[in-house]
């Protein structure tokens, strides 16, 4: 474990967040911030009618009653501030299409953008302020799990996906509310008290618990922490540095923790270049195999398939056995080979995975295996790759290797790529003209007098 000098982490982080709206980040970082806001809004539009989103909105309405003040994104419905942010975040991660930080195992967009837009609507904020608050949220969401230690979190049974968005949402909210550094100090202590989330989400089948852990929970609790402090709540002083505090206790006191990562290069180096886009509507680690299979379709040309073997690094068993369609590589392989393509609806379809006899028969012929040669070496960044071999009837084999997918941090999407993805996701629901208007508005977000104007553009 490494740590900077006494009482430095809390003060440095709090000063950064309190000063975020007045900061002048590099143009390249602001561009990435804009693109990740767009990517998140597009995910919300595409996922609006999925069950996790519907459940979250109904729940929010049941809590708020008829006097809601805040729009639940991608709709015209309103709920209370925290309830609306919760429902919007659940919507953003109602399926596997939003952004993620592979080096931190977090998916920041749904929670951070939902909280920031909720506050922008109810408290007023410019587009430039919204952008800088979102950027501060991404910093905390990406830095915190790596500071605690990825192995430590796994050993403790605590999901990175829950605590990263919690601190990220709180940072974005505190920045937009212009809390003082002393107030932001208190925000961290109330975040620490709420930090949680279990790796049990891997057992989820319907993407409801997963959407809660990855997005809804962090948005709700991070916003609560910030609003509590704004209302006068106070807690442990210098909570992230206190030797008996959360950061320095139990499993996070040793192992692979690196507390200094929270503040190293803060304001100069950004987590945004480490944030990936999902090119396909499936889980991050399944993307390379999906791309390899799609690339093989012309060679397969509809021929009967005898067997498929997919070799990959990482937790391969999880993607062999996943009960969730968008994470189950055997299912995704089957529908790609049967349909000759991959579409958003089929990738999320529990009904098809359970009830399509042709799919089930082909899934039985798909083998997922671990390939140690594809693992990153110690100290190297996490990799996501796949080698796919398809044996066709008659014994002919076709092969493809995908070392990376466009959108991964090592091979980022361009602005044109992200905008094309957003158009594809939004146009079926908003129409091409409105989808292009959303893209144009986000391009000019720094000149937008009222950030709340984005909300009406994606509502339906």
Secondary structure, 3 states (H helix, E strand, C coil): CCCCCCCCHHHHHHHHHHCHHHCCCCHHHHHHHHHHHHHHHHHHHHHCCCHHHHHHHHHHHHHHCCCCCEECCCCCCEECHHHHHHHHHHHHCCCCCCCEECCCCECCHHHHHHHHHHHHHHHCCCHHHHHHHHHHHHHHHHHHHHHHCHHHHHHHCECHHHHHHHHHHHHHHHHHCCCCHHHHHHHHHHHHHHCCCEHHHHHCCCCHHHHHHHHHHHHHHHHHHHHHHHCCCCCCCCCCCCCCCHHHCHHHHCCCCCHHHHCCCECCECCHHHCECCCCCCCHHHHHHHHHHHHHHHHHCCCCEEEEEEEECCCHHHHHHCCCHHHCHHHHHHHHHHHCCCCHHHHCCHHHHHHCHHHHHHHCCEEEEECHHHCCCCCCCCCCCEEEEEEECCCCEEEEEECCCCCCHHHCCCHHHHHHHHHHHHHHHHCHHHHHHHHHHHHCHHHCCCCCHHHHHHCC
